[in-house]
Amino acid sequence: MRLSHVHVTHDFRAPVERVFAYLAEHENLATLFGTRIERVCDGETERNGVGSCRRLSFYGLLPFEETVTELVPNERIVYRITKGSPMRDHEGTMAFASTGNGGTLLDYRIRFGSVVPGLAPVVARALHGNIARGLSKLDRDV
């Protein structure tokens, strides 16, 4: 199974602490993915920390769950699909860095394969477009 990759970077005007806090909140990711997101459970030690889980559903179809596997405040969020998807070996990483002007550089990478031949590259193209558009919209909200 070949893995597909999505890589999007975005410069925010807001400081790292604000961007990180906003994107760590599961429900705020709906704009990025163009779908409904609901919290399944809080993390082991903090609301959006390791073990926290969200359910995504595209127009009520193919719901799946993502679980946070690593969280370093103001630096990194790593998550995996843990239930209900034809995607395999999925991992998403949001890395945050301060810029010289008080803003934030987000480096967002997702990798995954699929049990359905040809599906992963199609999903990767759609995700890249949705995330890039969504990050531009979020820039005003953060």
C-alpha positions as CSV (number, residue, x, y, z in Angstrom):
1,M,0.0,0.0,0.0
2,R,1.5,3.4,-1.1
3,L,1.1,6.3,1.3
4,S,-0.2,9.6,0.2
5,H,0.9,12.8,1.8
6,V,-0.6,16.2,2.4
7,H,1.6,19.1,3.4
8,V,0.3,22.6,4.0
9,T,2.0,25.6,5.7
10,H,0.3,28.8,6.8
11,D,1.5,32.0,8.4
12,F,-0.8,33.4,11.0
13,R,-0.6,36.9,12.4
14,A,-1.5,35.7,15.8
15,P,1.0,34.4,18.4
16,V,1.7,30.7,18.8
17,E,-0.2,30.4,22.1
18,R,-3.4,31.6,20.5
19,V,-3.1,29.6,17.3
20,F,-2.2,26.4,19.2
21,A,-5.1,26.8,21.6
22,Y,-7.6,27.4,18.8
23,L,-6.4,24.4,16.6
24,A,-6.1,22.1,19.6
25,E,-9.9,22.5,20.2
26,H,-11.4,19.7,18.2
27,E,-14.6,21.4,17.2
28,N,-12.7,24.3,15.7
29,L,-11.3,22.0,13.0
30,A,-14.6,21.8,11.2
31,T,-13.6,24.8,9.1
32,L,-10.4,23.0,7.9
33,F,-12.0,19.8,6.9
34,G,-15.4,21.1,5.7
35,T,-17.3,18.7,7.8
36,R,-19.0,18.2,11.1
37,I,-16.8,17.4,14.1
38,E,-18.0,16.2,17.5
39,R,-16.0,15.4,20.6
40,V,-16.1,11.8,21.6
41,C,-14.0,12.1,24.8
42,D,-11.6,14.3,26.6
43,G,-7.9,13.5,27.0
44,E,-6.3,11.6,29.8
45,T,-5.0,14.7,31.7
46,E,-6.4,17.6,29.7
47,R,-9.5,18.3,27.5
48,N,-7.6,18.2,24.2
49,G,-4.6,16.2,25.2
50,V,-3.4,12.7,24.6
51,G,-6.3,10.3,24.4
52,S,-8.9,13.0,23.4
53,C,-11.0,11.8,20.4
54,R,-13.2,13.5,17.8
55,R,-15.7,12.0,15.3
56,L,-15.8,13.4,11.8
57,S,-18.6,12.8,9.4
58,F,-19.0,14.0,5.8
59,Y,-22.7,14.7,5.3
60,G,-23.5,11.9,7.7
61,L,-21.5,9.4,5.6
62,L,-18.5,7.4,6.6
63,P,-18.0,8.6,10.1
64,F,-14.6,8.0,11.6
65,E,-12.7,8.9,14.7
66,E,-9.3,10.6,15.3
67,T,-7.4,10.3,18.5
68,V,-4.6,12.6,19.8
69,T,-1.5,10.5,20.4
70,E,1.0,13.3,21.2
71,L,0.6,16.9,22.4
72,V,3.4,19.3,23.2
73,P,1.8,22.6,24.2
74,N,2.5,25.4,21.7
75,E,4.7,23.1,19.6
76,R,3.0,20.0,18.2
77,I,-0.2,18.0,18.0
78,V,-0.1,14.5,16.5
79,Y,-3.2,12.3,15.9
80,R,-4.3,9.1,14.2
81,I,-7.5,7.7,12.7
82,T,-8.5,5.1,15.3
83,K,-11.9,3.9,14.1
84,G,-14.2,3.6,11.1
85,S,-12.2,4.6,8.0
86,P,-10.8,2.8,4.9
87,M,-7.6,4.9,5.5
88,R,-4.7,3.0,7.0
89,D,-1.4,4.1,8.6
90,H,-2.8,7.5,9.1
91,E,-0.9,10.2,11.0
92,G,-1.5,13.9,11.2
93,T,1.0,16.3,12.7
94,M,0.5,20.0,13.3
95,A,3.8,21.8,14.1
96,F,3.8,25.3,15.4
97,A,6.7,27.8,15.4
98,S,7.0,31.5,16.3
99,T,7.9,33.9,13.5
100,G,10.1,36.9,13.9
101,N,7.1,39.3,13.7
102,G,5.1,37.7,16.6
103,G,3.1,35.5,14.4
104,T,2.9,31.7,13.9
105,L,4.1,29.3,11.2
106,L,1.9,26.2,11.1
107,D,3.5,23.2,9.3
108,Y,0.7,20.6,8.8
109,R,1.5,17.2,7.5
110,I,-0.8,14.2,7.0
111,R,0.1,10.8,5.7
112,F,-2.1,7.8,5.0
113,G,-2.8,4.9,2.7
114,S,-6.1,3.2,1.8
115,V,-7.4,-0.3,1.6
116,V,-9.4,0.9,-1.5
117,P,-7.0,1.2,-4.5
118,G,-6.7,4.7,-5.8
119,L,-8.7,6.3,-3.0
120,A,-5.8,7.8,-1.0
121,P,-4.5,10.1,-3.7
122,V,-8.0,11.5,-4.3
123,V,-8.6,12.1,-0.6
124,A,-5.1,13.7,-0.4
125,R,-5.9,16.2,-3.1
126,A,-9.3,17.1,-1.5
127,L,-7.8,17.4,1.9
128,H,-5.0,19.7,0.7
129,G,-7.5,22.1,-0.9
130,N,-9.9,22.1,2.1
131,I,-7.1,22.6,4.6
132,A,-5.5,25.5,2.6
133,R,-8.8,27.3,2.2
134,G,-9.8,26.6,5.8
135,L,-6.6,28.0,7.2
136,S,-7.1,31.2,5.3
137,K,-10.5,31.5,6.8
138,L,-9.2,30.7,10.3
139,D,-6.6,33.5,10.1
140,R,-9.4,36.0,10.8
141,D,-10.8,34.0,13.8
142,V,-7.7,33.3,15.7
